[in-house]
Amino acid sequence: MNILYLLIGASLLAALVFLALFIWSVRTGQFEDTYTPSVRILFDDDEVNDDGVQQEQVPDNETKKD
């Protein structure tokens, strides 16, 4: 029976920690930008070559000048 008191106390402590973290994230503006995540998938990422180095993407209508 004593273990139940310990588990209830631990769960209440965890719930309070998560509540505090949620309130902190709301106050610091973590949930203010609701538009960007929905269109982020539409943006092109930079390509990575075999060496792990990012390369610039050149639009089709432009050519790289050496």
Phi and psi in radians as a Rosetta constraint file:
Dihedral C 1 N 2 CA 2 C 2 CIRCULARHARMONIC -1.146 0.35
Dihedral N 2 CA 2 C 2 N 3 CIRCULARHARMONIC -0.530 0.35
Dihedral C 2 N 3 CA 3 C 3 CIRCULARHARMONIC -1.147 0.35
Dihedral N 3 CA 3 C 3 N 4 CIRCULARHARMONIC -0.539 0.35
Dihedral C 3 N 4 CA 4 C 4 CIRCULARHARMONIC -1.111 0.35
Dihedral N 4 CA 4 C 4 N 5 CIRCULARHARMONIC -0.710 0.35
Dihedral C 4 N 5 CA 5 C 5 CIRCULARHARMONIC -1.112 0.35
Dihedral N 5 CA 5 C 5 N 6 CIRCULARHARMONIC -0.698 0.35
Dihedral C 5 N 6 CA 6 C 6 CIRCULARHARMONIC -1.142 0.35
Dihedral N 6 CA 6 C 6 N 7 CIRCULARHARMONIC -0.772 0.35
Dihedral C 6 N 7 CA 7 C 7 CIRCULARHARMONIC -1.177 0.35
Dihedral N 7 CA 7 C 7 N 8 CIRCULARHARMONIC -0.682 0.35
Dihedral C 7 N 8 CA 8 C 8 CIRCULARHARMONIC -1.122 0.35
Dihedral N 8 CA 8 C 8 N 9 CIRCULARHARMONIC -0.753 0.35
Dihedral C 8 N 9 CA 9 C 9 CIRCULARHARMONIC -1.104 0.35
Dihedral N 9 CA 9 C 9 N 10 CIRCULARHARMONIC -0.746 0.35
Dihedral C 9 N 10 CA 10 C 10 CIRCULARHARMONIC -1.140 0.35
Dihedral N 10 CA 10 C 10 N 11 CIRCULARHARMONIC -0.693 0.35
Dihedral C 10 N 11 CA 11 C 11 CIRCULARHARMONIC -1.214 0.35
Dihedral N 11 CA 11 C 11 N 12 CIRCULARHARMONIC -0.647 0.35
Dihedral C 11 N 12 CA 12 C 12 CIRCULARHARMONIC -1.152 0.35
Dihedral N 12 CA 12 C 12 N 13 CIRCULARHARMONIC -0.691 0.35
Dihedral C 12 N 13 CA 13 C 13 CIRCULARHARMONIC -1.108 0.35
Dihedral N 13 CA 13 C 13 N 14 CIRCULARHARMONIC -0.769 0.35
Dihedral C 13 N 14 CA 14 C 14 CIRCULARHARMONIC -1.110 0.35
Dihedral N 14 CA 14 C 14 N 15 CIRCULARHARMONIC -0.710 0.35
Dihedral C 14 N 15 CA 15 C 15 CIRCULARHARMONIC -1.110 0.35
Dihedral N 15 CA 15 C 15 N 16 CIRCULARHARMONIC -0.714 0.35
Dihedral C 15 N 16 CA 16 C 16 CIRCULARHARMONIC -1.161 0.35
Dihedral N 16 CA 16 C 16 N 17 CIRCULARHARMONIC -0.654 0.35
Dihedral C 16 N 17 CA 17 C 17 CIRCULARHARMONIC -1.123 0.35
Dihedral N 17 CA 17 C 17 N 18 CIRCULARHARMONIC -0.796 0.35
Dihedral C 17 N 18 CA 18 C 18 CIRCULARHARMONIC -1.139 0.35
Dihedral N 18 CA 18 C 18 N 19 CIRCULARHARMONIC -0.642 0.35
Dihedral C 18 N 19 CA 19 C 19 CIRCULARHARMONIC -1.120 0.35
Dihedral N 19 CA 19 C 19 N 20 CIRCULARHARMONIC -0.748 0.35
Dihedral C 19 N 20 CA 20 C 20 CIRCULARHARMONIC -1.119 0.35
Dihedral N 20 CA 20 C 20 N 21 CIRCULARHARMONIC -0.726 0.35
Dihedral C 20 N 21 CA 21 C 21 CIRCULARHARMONIC -1.137 0.35
Dihedral N 21 CA 21 C 21 N 22 CIRCULARHARMONIC -0.656 0.35
Dihedral C 21 N 22 CA 22 C 22 CIRCULARHARMONIC -1.147 0.35
Dihedral N 22 CA 22 C 22 N 23 CIRCULARHARMONIC -0.801 0.35
Dihedral C 22 N 23 CA 23 C 23 CIRCULARHARMONIC -1.089 0.35
Dihedral N 23 CA 23 C 23 N 24 CIRCULARHARMONIC -0.728 0.35
Dihedral C 23 N 24 CA 24 C 24 CIRCULARHARMONIC -1.060 0.35
Dihedral N 24 CA 24 C 24 N 25 CIRCULARHARMONIC -0.757 0.35
Dihedral C 24 N 25 CA 25 C 25 CIRCULARHARMONIC -1.180 0.35
Dihedral N 25 CA 25 C 25 N 26 CIRCULARHARMONIC -0.596 0.35
Dihedral C 25 N 26 CA 26 C 26 CIRCULARHARMONIC -1.212 0.35
Dihedral N 26 CA 26 C 26 N 27 CIRCULARHARMONIC -0.728 0.35
Dihedral C 26 N 27 CA 27 C 27 CIRCULARHARMONIC -1.201 0.35
Dihedral N 27 CA 27 C 27 N 28 CIRCULARHARMONIC -0.510 0.35
Dihedral C 27 N 28 CA 28 C 28 CIRCULARHARMONIC -1.562 0.35
Dihedral N 28 CA 28 C 28 N 29 CIRCULARHARMONIC 0.044 0.35
Dihedral C 28 N 29 CA 29 C 29 CIRCULARHARMONIC 1.511 0.35
Dihedral N 29 CA 29 C 29 N 30 CIRCULARHARMONIC 0.415 0.35
Dihedral C 29 N 30 CA 30 C 30 CIRCULARHARMONIC -1.185 0.35
Dihedral N 30 CA 30 C 30 N 31 CIRCULARHARMONIC -0.402 0.35
Dihedral C 30 N 31 CA 31 C 31 CIRCULARHARMONIC -1.935 0.35
Dihedral N 31 CA 31 C 31 N 32 CIRCULARHARMONIC 0.303 0.35
Dihedral C 31 N 32 CA 32 C 32 CIRCULARHARMONIC -1.407 0.35
Dihedral N 32 CA 32 C 32 N 33 CIRCULARHARMONIC -0.596 0.35
Dihedral C 32 N 33 CA 33 C 33 CIRCULARHARMONIC -1.594 0.35
Dihedral N 33 CA 33 C 33 N 34 CIRCULARHARMONIC 1.746 0.35
Dihedral C 33 N 34 CA 34 C 34 CIRCULARHARMONIC -1.769 0.35
Dihedral N 34 CA 34 C 34 N 35 CIRCULARHARMONIC -0.147 0.35
Dihedral C 34 N 35 CA 35 C 35 CIRCULARHARMONIC -1.543 0.35
Dihedral N 35 CA 35 C 35 N 36 CIRCULARHARMONIC -0.763 0.35
Dihedral C 35 N 36 CA 36 C 36 CIRCULARHARMONIC -1.045 0.35
Dihedral N 36 CA 36 C 36 N 37 CIRCULARHARMONIC -0.783 0.35
Dihedral C 36 N 37 CA 37 C 37 CIRCULARHARMONIC -1.053 0.35
Dihedral N 37 CA 37 C 37 N 38 CIRCULARHARMONIC -0.513 0.35
Dihedral C 37 N 38 CA 38 C 38 CIRCULARHARMONIC -1.310 0.35
Dihedral N 38 CA 38 C 38 N 39 CIRCULARHARMONIC -0.408 0.35
Dihedral C 38 N 39 CA 39 C 39 CIRCULARHARMONIC -1.910 0.35
Dihedral N 39 CA 39 C 39 N 40 CIRCULARHARMONIC -0.007 0.35
Dihedral C 39 N 40 CA 40 C 40 CIRCULARHARMONIC -1.064 0.35
Dihedral N 40 CA 40 C 40 N 41 CIRCULARHARMONIC -0.549 0.35
Dihedral C 40 N 41 CA 41 C 41 CIRCULARHARMONIC -1.162 0.35
Dihedral N 41 CA 41 C 41 N 42 CIRCULARHARMONIC -0.371 0.35
Dihedral C 41 N 42 CA 42 C 42 CIRCULARHARMONIC -1.413 0.35
Dihedral N 42 CA 42 C 42 N 43 CIRCULARHARMONIC -0.299 0.35
Dihedral C 42 N 43 CA 43 C 43 CIRCULARHARMONIC -1.413 0.35
Dihedral N 43 CA 43 C 43 N 44 CIRCULARHARMONIC 2.476 0.35
Dihedral C 43 N 44 CA 44 C 44 CIRCULARHARMONIC -1.377 0.35
Dihedral N 44 CA 44 C 44 N 45 CIRCULARHARMONIC 2.466 0.35
Dihedral C 44 N 45 CA 45 C 45 CIRCULARHARMONIC -1.617 0.35
Dihedral N 45 CA 45 C 45 N 46 CIRCULARHARMONIC 2.742 0.35
Dihedral C 45 N 46 CA 46 C 46 CIRCULARHARMONIC -1.243 0.35
Dihedral N 46 CA 46 C 46 N 47 CIRCULARHARMONIC 2.492 0.35
Dihedral C 46 N 47 CA 47 C 47 CIRCULARHARMONIC -1.362 0.35
Dihedral N 47 CA 47 C 47 N 48 CIRCULARHARMONIC 2.579 0.35
Dihedral C 47 N 48 CA 48 C 48 CIRCULARHARMONIC -2.022 0.35
Dihedral N 48 CA 48 C 48 N 49 CIRCULARHARMONIC 2.247 0.35
Dihedral C 48 N 49 CA 49 C 49 CIRCULARHARMONIC -1.443 0.35
Dihedral N 49 CA 49 C 49 N 50 CIRCULARHARMONIC -3.058 0.35
Dihedral C 49 N 50 CA 50 C 50 CIRCULARHARMONIC -1.127 0.35
Dihedral N 50 CA 50 C 50 N 51 CIRCULARHARMONIC -0.456 0.35
Dihedral C 50 N 51 CA 51 C 51 CIRCULARHARMONIC -1.418 0.35
Dihedral N 51 CA 51 C 51 N 52 CIRCULARHARMONIC -0.077 0.35
Dihedral C 51 N 52 CA 52 C 52 CIRCULARHARMONIC 1.496 0.35
Dihedral N 52 CA 52 C 52 N 53 CIRCULARHARMONIC 0.238 0.35
Dihedral C 52 N 53 CA 53 C 53 CIRCULARHARMONIC -1.721 0.35
Dihedral N 53 CA 53 C 53 N 54 CIRCULARHARMONIC 2.329 0.35
Dihedral C 53 N 54 CA 54 C 54 CIRCULARHARMONIC -1.288 0.35
Dihedral N 54 CA 54 C 54 N 55 CIRCULARHARMONIC 2.449 0.35
Dihedral C 54 N 55 CA 55 C 55 CIRCULARHARMONIC -1.990 0.35
Dihedral N 55 CA 55 C 55 N 56 CIRCULARHARMONIC 2.584 0.35
Dihedral C 55 N 56 CA 56 C 56 CIRCULARHARMONIC -1.285 0.35
Dihedral N 56 CA 56 C 56 N 57 CIRCULARHARMONIC 2.512 0.35
Dihedral C 56 N 57 CA 57 C 57 CIRCULARHARMONIC -1.584 0.35
Dihedral N 57 CA 57 C 57 N 58 CIRCULARHARMONIC 2.301 0.35
Dihedral C 57 N 58 CA 58 C 58 CIRCULARHARMONIC -1.818 0.35
Dihedral N 58 CA 58 C 58 N 59 CIRCULARHARMONIC 2.215 0.35
Dihedral C 58 N 59 CA 59 C 59 CIRCULARHARMONIC -1.021 0.35
Dihedral N 59 CA 59 C 59 N 60 CIRCULARHARMONIC 2.700 0.35
Dihedral C 59 N 60 CA 60 C 60 CIRCULARHARMONIC -1.089 0.35
Dihedral N 60 CA 60 C 60 N 61 CIRCULARHARMONIC -0.507 0.35
Dihedral C 60 N 61 CA 61 C 61 CIRCULARHARMONIC -1.496 0.35
Dihedral N 61 CA 61 C 61 N 62 CIRCULARHARMONIC -0.070 0.35
Dihedral C 61 N 62 CA 62 C 62 CIRCULARHARMONIC -2.007 0.35
Dihedral N 62 CA 62 C 62 N 63 CIRCULARHARMONIC 2.582 0.35
Dihedral C 62 N 63 CA 63 C 63 CIRCULARHARMONIC -2.043 0.35
Dihedral N 63 CA 63 C 63 N 64 CIRCULARHARMONIC 2.605 0.35
Dihedral C 63 N 64 CA 64 C 64 CIRCULARHARMONIC -1.335 0.35
Dihedral N 64 CA 64 C 64 N 65 CIRCULARHARMONIC 2.336 0.35
Dihedral C 64 N 65 CA 65 C 65 CIRCULARHARMONIC -1.760 0.35
Dihedral N 65 CA 65 C 65 N 66 CIRCULARHARMONIC 2.215 0.35
